[in-house]
Amino acid sequence: MIVEDHFLTSTGIRILLNEIIDESEIYEAISFEGALETCASHKLDLIILDIDIPGGADADMIPQLRRIQPEVKILVCTGFDEKKYALEYIAAGASGFVSKSSERPKMRLAIETVLENKRYVSDVIQQRFLEEIYQKTNESAVSSEVSRLSTREEEIMKLILDGKWRKEIASLLRISPNTVSTYKSRIFEKMKVSTVITQVEIRNRSVKVERRLYHGASRWMVTPFECMAVNSSRWPFGP
């Protein structure tokens, strides 16, 4: 199902899905209410969700959809800044997060990755996951985890933290991009990245909101979030 209220965008996604999945049956919804209705009446394999849709409820949309179909893959596809929103939606249970500005091969890779029951985020967000280790974990714990890495894995981790892309790393080390992806998966596993991702804690794993009265008017305020563990059963990331 495509949940998107812009015709040109949904048409482009539909074309891409038809290329990836033979004889696919594609439903569309232009509002979150419509998405819930379709989710309740049809068995779905994949939901491609724009978070800026009529009736949307931010990251809380993910658990709402999963309460209806727990096993469905949910790929967030949005024009919002992935650096600001990807971690929140992945923590809420999304299978992947991809920017609408991504080039066609990246968009295709994102769809194929989540259909393989893996998580997808861009190289930029994978780098942020590693940075979280140093920001959210004490130094002694980090030293312990780093000591478990091989010389090559440590070398690749440093290049990732330096902002190098997969193909850049492959070129610098004279190895294939696929080999880099394999090393990255090992690094994430050994560094236990899935236990240090920042997750917004709210009621039912969504943003906790407090409604307060201010001079007789309603004001919505988001409370501070905490670090929570993320279920690692659906990792590692795609390439």
N, C-alpha and C positions, 0 to 999 in steps of 0.2 A: 504494500500500500504506500502511495505517495501522499504525504500530508503537506500540502503547499498551496498557497493562495495566489501565486503568480503563474499565469498560464504558460509563458515562455519557459520558465524554469522547470515546471512540471513536465512539459513536452520534451525538453532535453533529457530529463531523467528517465522518462518513459522510453525514449529511443535507446538510451544506453542499457536499460534493463532488458529490452528485447534483444539486444546484441549479446548480452551475457547469459540470459536464461532462455532457452528454446521454449516456445509455446507458453510463455508466462501469462498468468492471469493477473492483471494489474488493476487495483482499485485506487480511487483518488478521493481525497477529502480536502476541503478548503477551509475547514475550521477544526478546532480540537473536539468540539462536540460531535461533529461528523466522523472524526477519526475513532472516537470511542464507540459510536454506533456500528461502524464498519467492523471494528475489532471484535465486537460482541456477536456479530452475525456471520462472520467468515473466519475460517482458519487461515492464519497468515504465517508466512515464513520470514518476511522482512518488512519492516516499517522504515521508510526514509522520512524523517521528521524535521520540518523547519520549526525552530523554536519561536519565531516571530509570526505567529498565526492568530487569527481571531479566536478568542476564548482560551488562549494558551495560559498555562499556569507555571511557567518557568520550569525548573528541574523536576517539579512535582509531577509533570506529565509522564515521566518515565515510569515511576512506580504505579501510577494509575493505569497505564497501558499494560504493565506486567501483571497487575492483579487480575486482568481479564485473560491474558495469554502469557503465562510465565515464561515460556520457552521462545517467544518470538525474538528475532534479532532486531535491534533498534539502532539505526545509523542516523545521528544528528547531522543535518546538512544545512548550514546557515551562513548568512553573511556577517554574523557577529564575530568579534575578535576571538579567535580560538585561544589566545594566551589568557584571556580573561574568563572564558566560559568552559573550555574543554574539560578541565579537571573536575569542575562541579558536576557536569553531566555524566562523565565517566563514573564518578563516585556514586551518582544516583542510580547507576545500573545500565547506562547506554552501552551498546556493543562497540560503538565507534563515534568519532567526531571528525567531520571533514568540512572544510570551508568551501562555500560556493565559488570562490575565486580560484579554486584548485584547477589545474590543467586536467584535460580529459583523462590521461593515463592515471593520474593520482585518484581521480574520482572513481574510475573503474577499479583500481586496486582496492580502494576503501570498500566498495560493494562486495568484491570477491572475497576479501579478507573476512568480513563479518559473516558472509554466507558459509565460510569454512569454520564457523564457530570460534573465531579468534577476535581479539579486540584490535581496533585500528585507531591510531592517532598519528599525526604528522611527525616528522623528524624533530621539528621545533618543540613539540610537546613531550616527546620522548626525552629530549635533553632536559626539559624542566623536571621530569620525573627523577632523573639522576641528581639534579641540583637539590631536590627535596631531601635527598638522603643527607646531604651536608647541612641543610638548614633545620631539619626536624629531628635529627639523631645526634646523640652526643659523640664527641670525637673518638672516645675509646671504642665505641661500638662500630663507628665507621672504619677505624683502623683494623678492627677484627675482620670485618667483611671484606675490606680491600685486600687483606693478606691472603684471602682465599682465591683471588684472581690469579690467573697465569700471567706471565710477562706480556704476552700478546693481548690478553683481555684488558689488562691495566693500561696498555698503550692505546687501545681503541677507546676505552672509557675516557681517557684524558682528551682525545681528539673530539669526542662527542661533546664533552664539557666546554671545549674551545669553540664549539659552534660549527664543527665540520659536518658536512652532509655525507650520506652513505657513499656516494660515488667519489667524493673528494677523499674520503678515508681509503677507499679501495685503490685509488690512484696513488696516494702517498705511500701505501704499504705494499703496493703491487700484488694485490689479491682481488678476487672477484667481488662485486657488490653483494652477491648471495652469501659469500663467506662472511662478509661484514655483518649481514643480518643474523647469521648463525651465532657469531660472537656476541652480538647485542643481546640476543635471547638468553645466552648463558650468563652474561653480566647481570641482566635484570633478575634472573633467578638467584644467582649467588648473592647479590646485593639486597635481595628481598624487597624489591621496589614496591611490590603490591602491599606491603605493610606500612609504607610511609607516605602514601599519597594523601594530600590534603583533601578531606571530605567534609562537606558542610553537614553538620548534624542537625537534623530537624525531626519532627515527628514523622515516622515512617520513612526515614532517610531522605527527606527533602528539606528545603530551607525553613528554618524555624522562624516564625513570624509572630511578633507580639502586637496586638492591637491596643493602642493607647489613646486616651482622649487628650486633646490639646486645645484649650480654649473652646471647648464645646464641639470641636470637629474631630473626625477620625483621622488618625495618622498611623501609617503602617511602618514598622521599624524592623529591620533584620538584625537578629542577635548575632554575636560573634560565633564563629564556627571553631570546631576542634579537629584534631587529627584523629582519624579513625582508620581501622584496617579495611581493606577492600578484599572481597572474596577472590582468591587467586585461581579458582577452578577454571576460569575462562581465559587465562593468560597462556602463553606470552602474546605480545603484540605481533601484528603482521610486519612485513618488511618495512 
